[in-house]
Amino acid sequence: MAPDTETVQSLTRTRSLLLLGAPLLVAVLVVVLLTGERDVPVADLPATPTVVAAVVLEPRIPEAGEEVVARVTIAADRPITVRALTVQVLKRTTNTSHDFPELADHALGTTTQELTFRRTFDTPGRYTYFLAYRLDDGQWVRLKPWETVTVR
């Protein structure tokens, strides 16, 4: 059985469109490749590095004299070495410092690190804690969020 005239005309039109479309596609690709930028420009990083971190205390409601573990997850937008890194802690009623021990000259990078700090709190009360680091200029950078823990 031979194809009807309408089917032959439809196939001829489709073939014609494909034959016209192929050179057009090649022409567009050549223009894009010849005039487009090969490298995408990237903005310079800001002078101050961006450090992102989270701090979780265990146990959530510690007893006075009980060891508290601060688990820190941290990363930076570029490789840097911080002169000091710690979880800073302030007792809310007296505004006295009860920081976890510092890590000195610690390297950070774009890959997430998990760090652990340990200490005890001898006095019951409410404490505010947050991660802080110090760069070469000697100034502490305190990262939000600032959290609160109650020691019983």
C-alpha positions as CSV (number, residue, x, y, z in Angstrom):
1,M,0.0,0.0,0.0
2,A,1.5,3.3,-1.1
3,P,1.4,6.4,1.2
4,D,-1.2,8.9,0.3
5,T,-0.4,12.4,-1.1
6,E,-1.1,14.2,2.2
7,T,1.4,12.0,4.1
8,V,4.1,12.5,1.4
9,Q,3.6,16.3,1.6
10,S,3.8,16.3,5.4
11,L,7.0,14.3,5.3
12,T,8.5,16.6,2.7
13,R,7.7,19.7,4.7
14,T,9.2,18.1,7.9
15,R,12.4,17.2,6.0
16,S,12.6,20.7,4.5
17,L,12.3,22.3,7.9
18,L,15.0,20.0,9.3
19,L,17.3,20.8,6.4
20,L,16.8,24.5,6.9
21,G,17.0,24.3,10.7
22,A,20.4,22.4,10.9
23,P,22.5,25.2,9.2
24,L,20.6,27.8,11.3
25,L,21.5,25.9,14.5
26,V,25.2,25.7,13.5
27,A,25.3,29.4,12.7
28,V,23.8,30.3,16.1
29,L,26.3,28.1,17.9
30,V,29.2,29.6,16.0
31,V,28.1,33.1,16.8
32,V,27.7,32.2,20.5
33,L,31.1,30.5,20.7
34,L,32.9,33.3,18.9
35,T,31.4,36.2,20.8
36,G,30.7,34.7,24.2
37,E,33.1,35.0,27.1
38,R,35.1,31.8,27.8
39,D,35.5,32.6,31.6
40,V,32.9,34.0,33.8
41,P,34.3,36.9,35.9
42,V,34.0,36.3,39.7
43,A,33.9,39.2,42.1
44,D,36.7,39.6,44.6
45,L,36.1,38.2,48.0
46,P,35.4,40.8,50.7
47,A,38.4,41.8,52.9
48,T,36.9,40.2,56.0
49,P,36.3,36.4,55.7
50,T,32.8,35.0,56.3
51,V,32.7,32.3,59.0
52,V,29.5,30.2,59.5
53,A,29.1,28.1,62.6
54,A,26.6,26.4,64.9
55,V,27.1,25.5,68.6
56,V,25.2,22.8,70.4
57,L,25.7,22.2,74.2
58,E,25.3,18.8,75.8
59,P,23.5,18.3,78.1
60,R,20.9,20.9,77.3
61,I,20.3,21.6,81.0
62,P,23.5,20.8,82.9
63,E,23.9,20.5,86.6
64,A,26.5,22.7,88.4
65,G,29.8,20.8,88.4
66,E,28.8,18.6,85.5
67,E,31.0,18.5,82.4
68,V,29.4,20.4,79.5
69,V,30.4,19.6,75.9
70,A,30.1,22.3,73.2
71,R,29.9,20.7,69.7
72,V,30.8,23.2,67.0
73,T,30.3,22.9,63.3
74,I,32.3,25.6,61.4
75,A,33.4,26.6,57.9
76,A,34.7,29.7,56.2
77,D,34.4,31.2,52.7
78,R,38.2,30.8,52.1
79,P,41.1,29.2,53.9
80,I,42.1,31.2,56.9
81,T,43.9,30.7,60.2
82,V,42.3,32.2,63.3
83,R,44.6,33.2,66.1
84,A,42.1,31.9,68.7
85,L,38.7,30.1,68.5
86,T,36.4,29.4,71.5
87,V,32.9,29.3,72.8
88,Q,32.6,32.5,74.8
89,V,30.2,32.4,77.8
90,L,28.9,35.2,80.0
91,K,27.0,34.7,83.2
92,R,23.9,36.9,82.8
93,T,23.5,38.2,86.3
94,T,27.2,39.2,86.8
95,N,28.4,39.6,83.2
96,T,31.5,37.5,84.1
97,S,33.3,35.4,81.5
98,H,33.2,31.6,81.7
99,D,34.7,30.8,78.3
100,F,35.6,27.3,77.1
101,P,39.3,26.7,76.5
102,E,40.7,28.4,73.4
103,L,42.1,26.6,70.3
104,A,45.1,28.6,69.2
105,D,46.2,29.1,65.5
106,H,43.4,27.0,64.1
107,A,43.1,26.6,60.3
108,L,39.6,26.9,58.8
109,G,38.5,26.2,55.2
110,T,35.5,25.8,53.0
111,T,34.9,22.2,54.2
112,T,32.9,21.9,57.4
113,Q,34.8,20.9,60.5
114,E,33.4,19.5,63.7
115,L,35.1,20.7,66.9
116,T,34.5,19.8,70.6
117,F,35.1,22.0,73.6
118,R,34.7,20.9,77.3
119,R,34.3,22.6,80.6
120,T,32.3,22.7,83.8
121,F,30.1,25.4,85.3
122,D,30.5,25.5,89.1
123,T,27.7,28.0,89.8
124,P,24.0,27.6,88.8
125,G,22.5,30.4,86.8
126,R,21.7,31.6,83.2
127,Y,24.6,31.9,80.8
128,T,24.8,33.3,77.3
129,Y,27.1,31.5,74.9
130,F,28.4,32.0,71.3
131,L,31.3,31.1,69.1
132,A,34.0,33.7,68.8
133,Y,37.3,33.9,66.9
134,R,40.2,36.3,66.8
135,L,42.2,37.2,63.7
136,D,45.6,38.9,63.3
137,D,44.2,42.3,64.3
138,G,43.5,41.1,67.9
139,Q,39.8,41.8,67.8
140,W,37.3,39.1,68.7
141,V,34.6,38.4,66.1
142,R,31.5,37.1,67.9
143,L,29.1,35.0,65.8
144,K,25.4,35.0,66.2
145,P,23.1,33.4,67.3
146,W,23.7,34.0,70.9
147,E,22.1,31.2,72.9
148,T,21.2,30.8,76.5
149,V,21.7,27.8,78.8
150,T,20.5,27.4,82.4
151,V,22.9,25.6,84.8
152,R,21.0,24.0,87.7
